[in-house]
């Protein structure tokens, strides 16, 4: 799986996103979903929404499928 440009991020499903400072430093990864008006919401407990003045999502990829059988 390869990272895709954020400009192509899906608006119809959750995805794994790499986020960080607007200065270009990646800080971490999280699961996001589109909530409208160009804003994506984190699925973690803090309910982060990006982009902001200080942070953005750099790239995305589909969430890997796992077989837990």
C-alpha positions in Angstrom: 0.0 0.0 0.0 1.3 3.4 -0.9 0.5 6.9 0.5 -1.8 8.9 -1.8 -1.8 12.7 -2.1 -4.2 14.3 0.4 -6.0 16.1 -2.4 -7.4 12.7 -3.5 -8.6 11.6 0.0 -12.0 9.9 0.0 -15.1 11.7 1.2 -17.3 8.6 1.4 -15.3 6.4 3.8 -12.8 6.4 6.6 -9.1 6.3 5.8 -5.7 6.3 7.5 -4.1 9.8 7.3 -0.6 11.1 8.1 -0.9 14.5 9.8 1.5 17.1 11.0 2.5 20.7 11.1 1.8 23.1 8.2 5.6 23.6 8.2 5.9 20.0 6.8 6.8 17.8 9.8 4.7 14.6 10.2 3.6 14.1 13.8 1.5 10.9 13.6 -1.2 8.9 11.9 -4.9 8.5 12.6 -8.2 7.4 11.1 -10.2 10.2 9.5 -13.5 10.8 7.9 -14.9 13.7 5.9 -17.5 15.8 7.7 -18.0 18.6 5.1 -16.7 22.0 4.1 -13.2 20.7 3.5 -12.9 19.4 7.1 -11.9 15.9 8.2 -12.6 14.6 11.7 -10.2 12.2 13.6 -11.7 9.0 14.9 -9.6 9.2 18.1 -11.0 10.2 21.5 -10.0 13.9 21.2 -12.2 14.5 18.1 -9.6 16.5 16.2 -10.6 18.2 13.0 -8.2 19.1 10.3 -7.0 21.2 8.6 -6.3 23.9 11.1 -4.1 27.0 11.1 -1.2 24.9 12.5 -1.9 21.3 11.3 -2.9 19.4 8.2 -3.2 15.9 6.7 -0.3 15.2 4.3 -1.4 11.9 2.7 -3.8 9.0 3.0 -4.2 5.3 2.4 -7.0 2.8 2.8 -7.3 1.1 6.2 -5.7 -2.3 5.9 -8.0 -5.3 6.0 -7.4 -7.9 8.8 -8.7 -11.4 9.0 -9.1 -12.1 12.7 -10.3 -15.7 12.3 
